[in-house]
Amino acid sequence: MPMPVPTVALIVPPQVSPFHFSVPYMVFNTELPEGRLFELKIVVPGGQPLAADRALTVFPDGGLELTDTADILVVPGWQDLSTPPHPELVEALKRAHARGARVVGLCYGAYALAYAGLLDGKRASTHWLGEQDFGKRFPRVKLDLNALYVEEDRLITSAGTGAGLDCCLYIVREYHGPKIANKIARYLVIPPHREGGQAQFIEQPMAVSTQDAQVNRLLDHLRENLAHQHTLDELAARTAMSRRTFTRHFSKATGMTLVEWLVNERLQRARELLETTSLPVERISDLVGFQTPVSLRQHFRKRFQISPRDWRQTFGERGVNRTGFPEVCLG
């Protein structure tokens, strides 16, 4: 006897972007020769056509009543991060989760779940640009910015844009297995599987200067001499401070210890060299001040959840086209 087809309620919030809507729509609306994998229902609160961002108008299958029988509820994004969902949507999300449905927030769609209180005390992911705002609004949520997607207690959240595809394919695998998920990935011309724990590739620029002019001069010196093995005593003498006073000044100016700052700068420089040169990792570790290639690899993987070699393959110049973006085809 064939298994029942899971129902997906794709909830369209106001001003949703066409891309964020199309990601779950493409995945959960795909029909294979084996048959339809999901019964997709497009849901708009109120059940009326909705003008999305710019070029898209959504004609729904119905209103929030469709969520009461859905196996999976998906919120594909959220436009105004300071505006909570309508109470009727909040109650629909809570009811669905309480009766055992999976509730999904893709990218900023995690905000809808967090506003509903569903993520309190649980791990979650969202777009890295929302890190500070999300953390301030929802301090009880355990935000994991190293994750492409996270599931805890049937609550699934994903990082931004492309990670939504990974998250949707993860859901396909959960219901239909890896063979079917891989087939959909081939249809969409995307990689079949990225683990949820892979880090988001986040730009984390370090402040070039601080409000302490003396420390700023020292930071310039350190950046020019990253390969050197610096000591607290040496740098304290350079700034004409005692070791204790120097440590306090440096921490107050940068928000980090000397060791933390040096590791951050060395990793940033290592990333640049991996992306723009063909130098071996052994040579890069010397140039940026890690004492051994093993030390560079360990720090790099701890920070970015990826090896230096894989970083180079993803972001190195040979993998970049004339637009400056990695060569990726989304179909």
C-alpha positions in Angstrom: 0.0 0.0 0.0 1.6 3.3 -1.0 2.5 5.8 1.7 0.3 8.9 2.0 1.8 11.9 0.3 2.8 14.5 2.9 1.1 17.9 2.6 3.2 21.1 2.6 1.5 24.4 3.5 3.7 27.1 1.9 2.7 30.2 3.9 3.3 33.4 2.0 4.0 36.4 4.2 3.5 40.0 3.0 6.1 41.3 0.5 7.9 38.0 0.2 10.7 38.0 -2.4 10.1 35.9 -5.5 13.3 34.0 -4.9 12.4 33.0 -1.3 9.0 31.9 -2.5 10.3 29.9 -5.5 12.8 27.8 -3.5 10.3 25.7 -1.5 7.8 26.0 -4.4 10.2 24.3 -6.8 11.3 21.6 -4.4 7.9 20.6 -3.0 6.0 21.0 -6.2 8.3 18.8 -8.3 6.6 15.7 -9.8 8.9 12.8 -10.6 8.0 9.8 -12.9 7.4 7.9 -9.6 4.7 10.4 -8.8 4.1 13.5 -6.7 6.2 13.6 -3.6 4.3 16.3 -1.7 0.9 17.8 -1.9 1.7 21.5 -2.0 -0.8 24.1 -0.7 -0.1 27.8 -1.1 -1.4 29.6 1.9 -2.1 33.3 2.3 -3.7 34.5 5.5 -7.2 35.6 4.5 -7.1 33.4 1.4 -6.9 36.3 -1.1 -4.3 37.0 -3.8 -1.2 38.6 -2.5 1.1 41.0 -4.2 4.7 39.9 -3.3 7.8 42.0 -3.8 7.7 43.8 -7.2 7.1 41.2 -10.0 5.0 38.5 -8.3 1.4 38.0 -7.4 0.5 34.9 -5.5 -2.9 33.2 -6.0 -3.3 30.9 -3.0 -5.2 27.6 -2.5 -6.7 29.1 0.6 -6.1 30.7 4.0 -4.7 29.5 7.3 -7.3 26.8 7.6 -5.1 24.7 5.3 -2.4 24.6 7.9 -4.6 22.6 10.2 -4.1 19.4 8.2 -0.6 20.0 6.7 2.3 17.8 7.7 4.8 20.5 7.0 4.4 24.3 7.3 7.0 26.5 5.6 7.5 30.2 6.1 9.9 31.1 3.2 11.0 34.5 4.5 10.0 37.6 6.4 10.3 41.1 5.1 9.9 43.5 8.0 12.0 42.0 10.8 10.5 44.4 13.4 6.9 43.4 12.7 5.6 40.3 14.4 3.3 37.9 12.6 -0.5 38.4 12.8 -1.8 36.6 15.9 -3.8 34.3 13.7 -0.6 33.1 12.0 1.1 32.7 15.4 -1.7 30.5 16.6 -1.7 28.5 13.4 2.1 27.8 13.8 1.6 26.8 17.4 -1.3 24.5 16.7 0.5 22.8 13.9 3.6 22.1 16.0 1.5 21.0 19.0 -0.2 18.3 16.9 3.1 17.0 15.5 3.7 18.9 12.2 7.1 20.1 11.2 7.3 23.9 11.1 10.0 25.5 8.9 11.4 29.0 8.7 13.7 29.6 5.7 16.2 32.5 6.0 14.4 35.3 7.8 11.3 33.1 8.0 13.0 32.0 11.3 11.7 35.3 12.7 8.1 34.2 12.3 8.9 31.0 14.4 10.8 33.0 17.0 8.1 35.6 17.3 5.6 32.8 17.9 7.9 31.6 20.8 8.4 28.2 19.2 12.2 28.5 19.2 12.7 29.5 22.8 15.4 27.4 24.3 16.2 25.7 21.0 18.9 25.9 18.3 18.1 27.8 15.2 19.7 29.4 12.2 18.9 32.4 10.0 20.8 34.7 7.6 24.1 35.8 9.1 23.1 39.5 8.4 20.4 39.1 11.0 22.7 37.9 13.8 22.8 40.9 16.0 19.1 41.9 15.5 17.9 38.3 16.0 20.0 37.9 19.1 18.6 41.1 20.6 15.0 40.3 19.8 15.1 36.6 20.8 17.7 36.1 23.5 16.2 32.8 24.5 16.9 31.2 21.1 20.3 29.4 20.7 21.3 31.0 17.3 23.8 28.8 15.4 25.4 30.9 12.6 27.7 28.0 11.7 24.8 26.0 10.5 23.2 26.0 7.0 20.1 24.5 8.6 19.0 23.2 12.0 16.2 20.9 13.1 15.2 20.5 16.8 11.9 19.3 18.0 10.4 19.3 14.5 11.3 23.0 14.1 13.6 23.6 11.1 15.3 26.8 10.3 17.9 27.7 7.6 20.5 30.3 6.8 20.0 32.7 3.9 19.1 32.2 0.2 20.9 29.1 -1.2 20.8 27.4 2.2 17.1 27.3 1.8 17.6 24.8 -1.0 19.8 22.7 1.2 17.1 22.8 3.9 14.3 21.8 1.5 16.4 18.9 0.1 17.0 17.8 3.7 13.3 17.6 4.3 12.9 15.6 1.0 15.5 13.1 2.3 13.7 12.8 5.6 10.5 11.8 4.0 11.6 10.0 0.8 15.3 9.1 1.3 18.5 10.2 -0.3 17.9 8.6 -3.7 14.8 10.8 -4.4 16.5 13.9 -2.9 19.5 13.4 -5.2 17.1 13.1 -8.2 15.4 16.4 -7.3 18.9 18.0 -6.9 19.8 16.8 -10.4 16.6 18.3 -11.8 17.5 21.6 -10.2 21.2 21.3 -11.2 22.4 21.8 -7.6 24.7 19.7 -5.3 22.6 16.9 -3.8 23.7 17.2 -0.2 25.3 19.7 2.1 25.3 18.9 5.8 23.4 21.3 8.0 26.5 21.9 10.1 28.6 23.4 7.4 29.4 27.0 8.2 27.8 29.9 6.4 30.5 31.7 4.5 30.3 34.9 6.4 32.4 38.0 5.8 33.7 39.1 9.3 35.7 42.2 8.7 37.9 43.3 11.6 38.0 46.9 12.7 41.0 48.5 11.1 41.4 51.0 14.0 40.2 51.6 17.5 39.7 54.8 19.5 43.1 54.3 21.1 45.7 55.9 18.9 48.6 54.1 20.7 46.9 50.7 20.1 46.2 51.7 16.5 49.9 52.2 15.8 50.6 48.8 17.3 47.9 47.1 15.2 49.4 48.5 12.1 52.8 47.1 13.2 51.3 43.7 13.9 49.5 43.5 10.6 52.8 44.2 8.8 54.6 41.5 10.8 52.1 38.7 11.2 54.8 36.1 10.5 56.6 37.2 13.6 55.9 35.4 16.9 55.0 38.3 19.2 55.0 38.2 23.0 53.2 40.3 25.5 56.4 41.5 27.1 57.8 42.6 23.7 54.6 44.5 22.8 54.2 46.0 26.2 57.7 47.4 25.9 57.0 48.7 22.4 54.1 50.8 23.9 56.0 51.8 27.0 53.5 50.1 29.3 53.7 47.4 31.9 52.5 44.0 30.8 49.4 44.3 32.9 48.5 47.9 31.7 49.1 46.8 28.1 46.8 43.8 28.4 44.1 46.0 29.8 44.5 48.7 27.1 44.5 46.2 24.3 41.5 44.3 25.5 39.5 47.6 26.1 40.4 48.9 22.6 39.9 45.7 20.5 37.4 43.7 22.6 39.8 40.7 22.5 43.0 39.3 24.0 46.2 39.7 22.0 46.1 35.9 21.1 42.5 36.1 19.9 43.3 39.2 17.7 46.3 37.6 16.2 44.5 34.4 15.3 41.7 36.4 13.7 44.1 38.5 11.6 46.1 35.5 10.6 43.0 33.6 9.5 41.8 36.6 7.5 45.1 36.9 5.8 45.2 33.1 5.2 41.8 33.3 3.5 43.0 36.1 1.2 46.1 34.1 0.2 44.0 30.9 -0.4 41.6 32.9 -2.6 44.2 34.9 -4.6 47.3 32.7 -4.8 48.4 29.1 -5.5 50.8 29.0 -2.6 50.8 25.7 -0.7 49.2 25.7 2.8 52.7 25.1 4.3 53.9 28.4 2.8 50.8 30.3 3.8 51.1 29.1 7.4 54.6 30.6 7.5 53.6 33.9 5.9 50.7 34.5 8.3 52.4 33.4 11.5 51.0 30.0 12.3 53.9 27.9 13.5 52.9 24.8 11.6 50.5 23.9 8.8 48.7 21.7 11.3 48.0 24.7 13.5 46.6 26.7 10.5 44.4 23.8 9.5 43.1 23.3 13.0 42.3 27.0 13.6 40.8 27.3 10.1 38.5 24.3 10.5 37.5 25.5 14.0 36.5 28.9 12.7 35.0 28.1 9.3 34.0 24.4 9.6 35.9 23.8 6.4 39.5 22.9 5.4 41.8 25.5 3.8 41.9 23.2 0.7 38.1 23.2 0.4 38.0 26.9 0.9 40.4 27.4 -2.0 38.4 25.1 -4.2 35.2 27.1 -3.4 36.5 30.7 -3.5 39.9 30.5 -5.3 40.3 32.5 -8.5 40.0 29.5 -10.7 36.5 29.0 -9.3 35.4 32.6 -9.9 33.9 33.9 -13.1 34.1 37.4 -14.5 31.4 38.7 -12.3 33.4 37.8 -9.2 30.9 35.2 -8.0 31.6 31.5 -7.6 30.5 29.4 -10.6 27.2 28.0 -9.4 24.2 27.0 -11.6 20.8 27.0 -10.0 19.0 25.8 -13.1 
